[in-house]
Amino acid sequence: MLGLIFANAYAQTAAPAAEAPSAFMSMAPLIMVFAIFYILMLRPQQKRAQKQRDYLKSLEKGSEVYTNSGIIGKITAISEKVVTLELEGGTKIKILRSHIGGAVDEVLGNKTQPKKA
């Protein structure tokens, strides 16, 4: 009786082995995730950084700017790396050009109203 059971077990053939997926197909999801990450995260950051570099190159005397620390002032002197700002009370400070955040008009949106007498 046991002979019949073992005979049946040995008589069965194994299922053919499935073919392994190609190297490209196994890497495709990883490539897709990287592409989406690049499009959604890295590319916009590069554009913002390029826009900031262009703005810093175009600074000129008399522009009203804000610093990364929130100080607002008017540019009175510019060198390659240092900018001199004049603050509200006539105080002048020197800061690194790279620490300029942007134009005050961009943040406040030209909503400055004339002072009423």
Backbone bond lengths (Angstrom), bond angles and torsions (degrees), N, CA, C in turn:
res aa  C-N    CA-C-N  psi(-1)  N-CA   C-N-CA  omega(-1)  CA-C   N-CA-C  phi
1 M - - - 1.423 - - 1.534 110.76 -
2 L 1.342 114.52 -45.78 1.459 117.09 177.64 1.519 111.32 -63.64
3 G 1.277 115.60 -30.00 1.454 119.43 179.03 1.516 112.04 -62.14
4 L 1.339 116.93 -37.83 1.462 120.33 179.15 1.528 111.61 -68.10
5 I 1.325 116.06 -37.92 1.470 119.48 -179.41 1.522 110.07 -67.03
6 F 1.351 115.74 -45.61 1.456 118.93 179.48 1.511 111.61 -68.44
7 A 1.309 117.34 -32.45 1.460 120.71 178.74 1.525 109.63 -64.75
8 N 1.332 115.78 -42.87 1.465 119.29 178.12 1.532 111.16 -64.85
9 A 1.323 116.40 -40.50 1.458 120.28 -178.52 1.517 110.91 -64.44
10 Y 1.325 117.72 -40.94 1.459 120.64 -179.76 1.515 111.94 -77.18
11 A 1.322 117.78 -23.51 1.454 121.04 -177.12 1.528 111.53 -75.88
12 Q 1.319 116.69 -24.57 1.465 118.62 -179.19 1.524 109.67 -71.19
13 T 1.298 115.20 139.09 1.463 119.57 179.14 1.525 108.95 -95.11
14 A 1.278 115.93 149.08 1.461 121.01 179.64 1.525 109.44 -73.17
15 A 1.320 114.87 148.59 1.461 119.71 177.59 1.523 108.64 -66.87
16 P 1.319 116.54 145.46 1.469 118.17 179.58 1.536 110.24 -62.94
17 A 1.312 116.12 140.81 1.468 121.43 -178.44 1.525 109.68 -67.62
18 A 1.320 115.24 138.09 1.464 119.83 178.50 1.524 108.85 -71.16
19 E 1.314 114.72 145.48 1.459 118.74 179.52 1.531 109.41 -72.34
20 A 1.304 116.03 141.94 1.464 120.90 178.40 1.529 108.80 -72.14
21 P 1.329 117.48 141.43 1.465 118.81 178.98 1.530 109.90 -65.69
22 S 1.316 115.28 152.79 1.462 119.29 -179.13 1.534 109.55 -66.28
23 A 1.299 115.76 162.24 1.466 120.74 -178.71 1.525 110.67 -62.32
24 F 1.326 116.53 -37.10 1.465 119.72 179.86 1.522 111.46 -65.07
25 M 1.314 116.81 -42.67 1.459 120.31 -177.74 1.532 111.43 -66.79
26 S 1.309 117.16 -32.18 1.463 118.46 178.69 1.534 111.37 -77.60
27 M 1.328 118.01 -23.96 1.463 121.90 179.15 1.528 112.66 -93.38
28 A 1.322 118.22 -13.31 1.466 121.90 -175.46 1.535 112.96 -56.81
29 P 1.330 120.63 -45.82 1.473 118.55 179.21 1.530 112.92 -61.62
30 L 1.313 116.95 -38.42 1.462 120.30 178.96 1.529 110.65 -65.38
31 I 1.314 116.56 -41.41 1.463 121.02 178.53 1.527 110.15 -64.05
32 M 1.329 116.87 -41.28 1.467 121.00 179.97 1.536 110.67 -64.03
33 V 1.323 117.57 -42.22 1.465 121.07 179.61 1.524 109.95 -63.07
34 F 1.327 117.92 -42.85 1.457 121.00 178.74 1.525 110.98 -63.95
35 A 1.328 117.77 -41.71 1.465 121.33 179.69 1.528 110.79 -62.75
36 I 1.309 117.07 -43.53 1.465 120.60 179.15 1.527 110.34 -65.95
37 F 1.330 117.37 -41.10 1.463 121.81 177.44 1.524 110.29 -60.02
38 Y 1.334 117.32 -43.47 1.461 121.66 -179.90 1.527 110.60 -63.00
39 I 1.324 116.19 -46.09 1.463 120.42 -176.72 1.525 111.33 -66.62
40 L 1.315 117.17 -42.40 1.462 120.41 -174.26 1.526 114.54 -86.11
41 M 1.332 118.28 -26.93 1.462 119.97 -172.88 1.535 113.37 -115.74
42 L 1.292 117.81 -54.77 1.457 120.35 -170.82 1.523 113.21 -75.10
43 R 1.307 118.18 -44.21 1.463 121.16 -176.37 1.535 112.44 -62.55
44 P 1.326 119.87 -47.30 1.471 118.33 177.33 1.528 113.00 -61.37
45 Q 1.322 117.35 -36.21 1.464 120.53 178.50 1.524 110.37 -64.74
46 Q 1.330 117.38 -40.51 1.459 120.65 178.21 1.527 110.88 -64.07
47 K 1.319 117.27 -38.93 1.465 120.67 178.80 1.522 111.01 -65.43
48 R 1.341 117.43 -42.34 1.467 120.33 178.25 1.528 110.94 -63.47
49 A 1.321 116.93 -41.60 1.466 120.63 -179.69 1.529 110.53 -65.07
50 Q 1.329 117.71 -40.48 1.460 121.31 178.69 1.530 110.48 -65.63
51 K 1.325 117.01 -40.48 1.464 121.03 178.24 1.531 110.25 -62.49
52 Q 1.332 117.89 -41.18 1.463 121.98 179.07 1.528 110.91 -65.92
53 R 1.346 117.22 -41.92 1.474 120.14 177.84 1.526 110.75 -61.75
54 D 1.335 116.51 -42.94 1.465 120.17 178.96 1.526 110.96 -63.48
55 Y 1.331 116.57 -40.14 1.467 120.13 179.14 1.527 110.74 -63.50
56 L 1.323 117.28 -44.19 1.466 120.35 -179.16 1.525 111.39 -63.70
57 K 1.330 117.24 -33.06 1.467 120.25 177.78 1.529 111.18 -70.73
58 S 1.335 117.19 -28.58 1.464 120.66 -174.95 1.530 113.24 -93.08
59 L 1.311 118.69 7.19 1.472 120.62 179.31 1.522 110.26 -61.60
60 E 1.321 115.58 142.43 1.459 119.31 177.18 1.526 110.05 -140.25
61 K 1.300 114.45 162.73 1.457 121.89 -177.85 1.531 109.33 -62.37
62 G 1.337 116.33 136.30 1.455 121.08 178.91 1.519 114.19 96.71
63 S 1.328 118.12 -11.28 1.466 120.85 179.22 1.518 109.83 -72.30
64 E 1.324 116.27 142.48 1.461 120.77 176.43 1.522 107.48 -97.47
65 V 1.332 116.06 120.92 1.463 121.75 -173.55 1.524 110.41 -130.44
66 Y 1.322 114.38 166.93 1.462 120.41 171.87 1.519 107.91 -121.18
67 T 1.329 115.47 153.18 1.459 120.15 179.04 1.523 109.29 -96.95
68 N 1.317 115.82 170.48 1.464 120.31 178.05 1.525 111.71 -63.90
69 S 1.317 117.23 -21.78 1.464 120.09 178.78 1.527 112.40 -91.75
70 G 1.336 117.76 0.00 1.453 121.00 174.72 1.513 115.86 97.85
71 I 1.312 118.53 6.24 1.463 121.47 179.28 1.529 108.48 -81.10
72 I 1.327 115.99 134.75 1.463 121.36 179.39 1.519 108.38 -110.89
73 G 1.335 116.26 134.16 1.453 120.29 179.28 1.509 111.62 -162.42
74 K 1.338 114.65 174.06 1.459 121.74 179.80 1.525 108.22 -107.30
75 I 1.323 116.50 134.85 1.465 121.00 -178.54 1.524 109.15 -71.94
76 T 1.347 115.50 126.22 1.463 120.27 177.07 1.520 111.93 -110.54
77 A 1.319 117.69 -23.67 1.464 121.33 178.07 1.523 108.91 -152.47
78 I 1.335 115.07 145.62 1.469 120.62 -179.34 1.517 108.73 -134.63
79 S 1.325 115.86 133.22 1.462 120.89 168.28 1.524 106.70 -121.93
80 E 1.314 116.20 -172.31 1.464 119.13 -176.29 1.523 112.31 -61.50
81 K 1.340 117.43 -39.27 1.462 120.33 -175.96 1.525 114.46 -120.71
82 V 1.322 118.22 -14.35 1.465 121.34 -174.47 1.530 110.09 -121.84
83 V 1.331 115.15 139.97 1.464 122.18 176.98 1.525 107.58 -122.02
84 T 1.329 116.30 136.66 1.460 120.83 175.28 1.518 107.97 -101.54
85 L 1.335 115.73 123.71 1.459 121.57 179.41 1.520 109.69 -107.97
86 E 1.326 115.78 141.04 1.460 120.82 172.44 1.517 106.90 -103.80
87 L 1.325 115.56 122.70 1.457 121.48 -178.55 1.524 110.22 -89.68
88 E 1.324 116.78 -178.95 1.469 123.73 -174.33 1.526 113.86 -53.77
89 G 1.286 119.79 -47.20 1.469 121.97 -175.13 1.513 113.88 -85.35
90 G 1.301 118.89 12.44 1.454 121.82 -177.85 1.517 113.05 90.03
91 T 1.314 117.27 0.26 1.460 121.92 178.64 1.521 109.46 -70.56
92 K 1.323 116.07 137.11 1.462 120.38 177.88 1.523 108.85 -112.68
93 I 1.322 115.43 135.73 1.464 120.65 176.58 1.521 108.68 -130.18
94 K 1.320 114.70 151.57 1.462 120.42 175.69 1.519 108.10 -107.25
95 I 1.322 115.77 133.20 1.464 120.83 176.75 1.518 108.73 -134.89
96 L 1.308 115.12 162.28 1.456 119.48 175.68 1.520 109.55 -70.04
97 R 1.304 115.91 141.62 1.466 121.41 -179.77 1.528 111.25 -59.50
98 S 1.325 116.21 -33.99 1.467 120.41 -177.93 1.523 112.67 -69.77
99 H 1.344 117.68 -12.53 1.465 120.96 -179.62 1.530 113.13 -94.34
100 I 1.326 116.54 6.68 1.464 120.27 173.99 1.522 107.08 -76.06
101 G 1.325 116.60 127.66 1.465 121.02 -178.59 1.513 113.14 -85.02
102 G 1.322 117.15 -38.50 1.457 120.42 -178.58 1.512 111.00 163.94
103 A 1.331 114.79 -173.37 1.457 121.24 179.66 1.523 109.62 -81.23
104 V 1.318 115.94 142.75 1.462 120.84 179.78 1.526 109.87 -64.18
105 D 1.324 117.60 -37.12 1.465 121.12 -179.52 1.522 111.97 -59.66
106 E 1.337 117.82 -34.22 1.468 120.67 179.04 1.524 110.84 -64.60
107 V 1.314 116.52 -38.23 1.460 120.82 -176.45 1.525 111.38 -81.68
108 L 1.321 116.24 -47.49 1.462 120.25 -176.64 1.523 112.45 -84.59
109 G 1.316 117.77 -19.17 1.452 122.05 174.81 1.518 115.68 72.62
110 N 1.307 119.46 43.38 1.471 123.75 175.95 1.526 113.21 49.02
111 K 1.306 117.69 34.39 1.457 121.08 -179.43 1.527 111.33 -97.58
112 T 1.307 115.63 21.78 1.456 118.10 179.62 1.519 108.79 -74.36
113 Q 1.296 116.74 127.62 1.458 121.92 -179.16 1.518 108.62 -106.25
114 P 1.313 116.81 146.60 1.465 118.47 178.57 1.525 110.60 -64.70
115 K 1.328 114.91 147.35 1.465 120.03 -179.66 1.523 109.78 -70.84
116 K 1.316 115.63 135.56 1.465 120.41 178.39 1.523 108.89 -87.77
117 A 1.337 115.66 136.91 1.465 120.25 -178.55 1.503 112.28 -82.19
